Amino acid sequence: MPNEPFVDAARALISGERFPPLILVGERQDNLVCLEGHLRLTAYTLVGFPTGIECLIGTSPTMGRWAQ
């Protein structure tokens, strides 16, 4: 089943497992995208975004030009 990894990760969160930090980046802290950790981010969504999600955040005014 294609969704099984996401459901398994959500179940792991419910049972108390902790995941590595998400890596979020953007030009400013109020406009971030997930660079690494999409499966974990989806699992957090499935369980209702518990408090205490650890994230590493990187910002740069030129981040929006990374693909140019």
Secondary structure as GFF3:
##gff-version 3
##sequence-region A 1 68
A	DSSP	alpha_helix	4	14	.	.	.	ID=ss1
A	DSSP	beta_strand	22	28	.	.	.	ID=ss2
A	DSSP	beta_strand	31	36	.	.	.	ID=ss3
A	DSSP	alpha_helix	38	46	.	.	.	ID=ss4
A	DSSP	beta_strand	55	59	.	.	.	ID=ss5
A	DSSP	three_ten_helix	63	65	.	.	.	ID=ss6
###
